[in-house]
Amino acid sequence: MTRLFGTDGIRGKAGNDLTRELAANIGEKLATLLSHGGEKPKILLARDTRISGQMLALAVASGICSAGGEVLWADVIPTPAVAYLTVKYGASAGVMITASHNPAEYNGIKIFGEDGHKLQDELEEKIEAMMSLPSSSLVCGADIGTVRLCSSALSDYENYLISLSPSPLSDLHIALDCAFGTASVSAERIFSSLGAKCDMLFDSPDGINVNSGCGSTDISYLSEYVRKNGLRGGAAFDGDADRCVCVDENGSPLDGDVIMAALALDMKESGMLRGGMVGTVMSNFGLVRFCEENGIRFIQTKVGDRYVSEEMRLWDYNFGGEQSGHIIFGDVMPTGDGQLTAIMLFSLMRRSGKKLSELAAAVKKMPQLSKNIPATPEQKITFLTDGEIKAYLSEVKQQLGKHGRLVARPSGTEPCIRLTAESDDEKLLPALLGSAAEKIAARIKSVGKEDICAE
């Protein structure tokens, strides 16, 4: 049976893979799991701007209430707000209805524990095991749970982020791409309150335009806008504002690796970096070299900010993140926060007196090229277990040595296998990636499609 939870919660097409029945069942089983000694669990619930968000959120709420849980309804707020407020409000858990950077037809369910961290695999497996069991904890009468509007949720989160800025952002003229997502309800107040002059882009969501031609996965408009208007820089968020990528004054991109390098070096020099930094297997090798050159310990883990967070806590590190822009400031926020990342980067720019392009120049990224191979769940299993694929990847690793690498992994949120090639010699990348994609597609074609699409 296909696992319900991926690398970042549950994800699927709303109304098809992710139905109201499934959402209600998740809510019921979560409330049942969290019920202890007859005490009603209190669960914070929110959504992003997708048209399916209300349907799924109300379904989750009905499931929670049917098992006697209490719902704190926060409506549209960023995912990191749910993580932070779950702890602040003393909730038993937090649930966010979002599909993050995916198109509007998708949606998902992210669950946070009482400590604000995403659920560990063991708890997800418990919920999955309960899903196929008949309802045994439904209540009636006065034991049925209620839904209470939490009207202060957004302002509580905004005020907290404002308080975390190391400096005002006065005299900075920046652009903020809200991806028609949750940053649309928070970014302008946060950054304006810090003194920045903000040009707001893609901040009028209609339920179906989230991440469409904008946001952290498509910064082309933001780049051109910043360059043409002579701004100091820009930040782009995704649908639930838990990731951020930026552009400098020339419109050149700063992905998560570059942002982490700049911030980690500043934290090290100011004595704020504890232990080192955690990245993932997708972190550019240029970031690894940067850490070696600057005496910063660097640990790599599986893709997914939940795994970065777990590794940070294991080693008591307070900083880590992903190339995609999920960046975690562990001492102040339990999960990735795109708006907090932008605050920290723009504050560094102002405090140092450097341009974003100068901060980015500290790390020299290794040339990189990516491609996706469409894959069904069965094909992903074939990829993970096929001996010929394993032997091929091992052979490529030996050939490249320290001058490059090939990373191949099944996506935890989308129906594909992701390939990423890096090499000091950029000219080698197309052939390397093309050969790998052809080889892997050929091995999994017996159980599905073998067409290859560029990322």
C-alpha angles and dihedrals in degrees: 000000000000113000112252097213121062130186091294109030125280119336135178147115109305113246091014113052094006108046133175089249091056091046092051091048091052090051092049095047093046092052090046092051091050097047111109126180095341094304114137113240116234112219126189111218129191141153143206125240100278118127090236093053097090093048093051096039092052089048091052089047092052090051092050092049093046089061093047099262126142119232126213102200113207098167113200113011133130120275094246088055088061091051093049097042094047087066096038093052095042092240122169090230143343126230124197122191104211145117092208111209096000123109121275096263089066126074137170149186122242117188126201126194125231089272092059094249124122114263117274120239093259094059092045089052090051091054091047091051090051093050094077094047122093117257108272104161103054113137135204141200117009091355093070112108127242137220119234124189112236099207096174096055098099096044092045089056095043093050091050093053091047089053091054097060110113090214142001117275093223118155092020116126107196141161123231120202106201096185089226084282139111095304084070089076098044117020100078094052094044098050096036090052088055090055102258122138103233130202104199119216130186093359101136106085120192099182097261105053100067112136091355108146091333145063131060093325094054115031097159095110093043091051093051093043094053093046096046095046097044095238126165092242145302142239128213123200131191130238096286097028096238093122135048137189122182142204127217128228090280093052092252115146126252109195126192094277093055093044091049092050093053094045096042092053091050091048091049093049092049093046093246098114110096117202100332139284134304121214135160138251086267093060109120113256087234088069090052090053091046091056092048091051093049099043095249116144110232127198124187124209139168120302113273130077089241088065091046089052093048092050091048091054092045092056096029092242117155101204136053145121152148137280088244090067103263099138123175126205095193099193093059108019128036096210141027114297121190097193093048089051091053091048091053094046096046090046090053090051092052096043094046096042088226128130118244088248090058092049090049092051090070091080124051108207120214111241109266138190129185137196137174129224112203109239137176120220089262091052090051089057090049089052092051096047105034111113095204092056091049091050092048094051091048091051092051090049091055092047095052097044112170093338098075147336144216119223119193122177141150113254113245093207106033136045098256148081112244120220123192124179126191129185139161084229105064092193091068095059102082093051093042093050094042093051092048093048092049092048096048094043090052092053095051098038093097090073101039150331121343100193114128123219127192117241 
